[in-house]
Amino acid sequence: MLDRPVFVVGSVRSGTALLARSLGAHPALHYVINTDPELFDDWIHIGCAPMRETCPTLGPDAVTPEVRDALHRHFAALLAREATDGRFLNKNPHLWNKLGYLRAIFPDAALVVTSRDMRSTVASTKRMFESHARNRSLIHRLPAEPGTCWRILPARDEHSASDPEVVRRTFPGGDVRVIAEYWLRVYATIETERTGFDSVAVVRHRDFVEAPESTLDRVATALSIEPRSVELPDVIRRGRNTRWRELLDDREQRDLEIFIAEHADRIAALRCADTTLA
C-alpha cells in the first residue's frame, strides 16, 4: 500500500511536468514514470478512469474495493521497481475532475496545485494543440458539459463535426474562449474539492520560474518533508509567461479579454490559481 502519495494537478500547460520533475529531484519524493509521465494507461486500465476519448468527472462512487486495491498494488510496484525509498509522485492534469475519486483511493494523498495565468495558459495550450495535430494527427475537443475534460481524438474526426458549437470547441481552429472556459472550470473545481485533502500546496508557475528554490522549499514544508537543495531542470525560462501576445492574434486577444471581463469576479475569487489579470 502506498503511504502519503503526492499528486500534481492543474490545467494543461500549467507547468505540471516541470514542477513534478523538480519535486522528483528531492530524495523524499520519487516521480514515477512507467510508459508516460502522466501514467495515462495505468489510470485508464487499472484505475478504470477514462482520460482519452472521454474524460468525465469521477467521484468516490466510481471506486470499488477491487479498483482501489489494484491501483495501490500497481503504483506500489512501480515505485519499488524504480526507487528504494521516497513517496510516490505523479502528475496528471486530467485528475482535476477526479479528485473525489482520487481521495477515495488514496485518503492520505497530498495535492500540489500549479497554475499559470489564464492568458499564458490559453496561448500555450493553443500552441500545443496545433503541435499535436501536426505531429501526432490528434485533435482536442472540450465538451460543453461543465465537469468534463478534453477529449483526445484522431484528426479524421475533425471533419465529422457539422454542429458549429462542436467546431468551436475543437482544436486546432477553435475559439480560444473555450480554452479559457476550460481553465476556469479546472480551478473552480479544484477550489471546491481541495478542502477534502489534508495537505495542499498551491504554486503559481510565475513564482516557480522566478524563484524555484524558495518555491520548492515552501512545497516541501507543506508536504511535511525537509526542504533540500535539488538539481533543477535546465528548461526553466523566466520569460515563458510573457509570450502570449506572440502566440495569440489580435482577434484572439480581443476574444480572450471579453471572456476575462465577463468572468472577472469568478476568476478573482479563486485562491488556488494565478488570477493575475494585469
Buried (B, 14 or more C-beta within 10 A) or exposed (E): EBEBBBBBBBBBBBBBBBBBBBBBBBEBBBBBBBEEBBBBBBBBEBBBBBBBEEBBBBBEEBBEEEBBEBBBEBBBEBBEEBBEEBBBBBBBBBBBBBBBBBBBBBEEBBBBBBBBBBBBBBBBBBBBBBEBBEEEEBBBBBBEEEBBBBBBBEBEBBEEBEEEEBBBBBBBEBBBBBBBBBBBBBBBBBBEBBEBBEBBBBBBBBBBBEEBEEBBBBBBEBBEBEBEEBEBBEEBEEEBBEBBEEBBEEEBBEBBEEBBEEBEEEBEEBEBBBBBEE
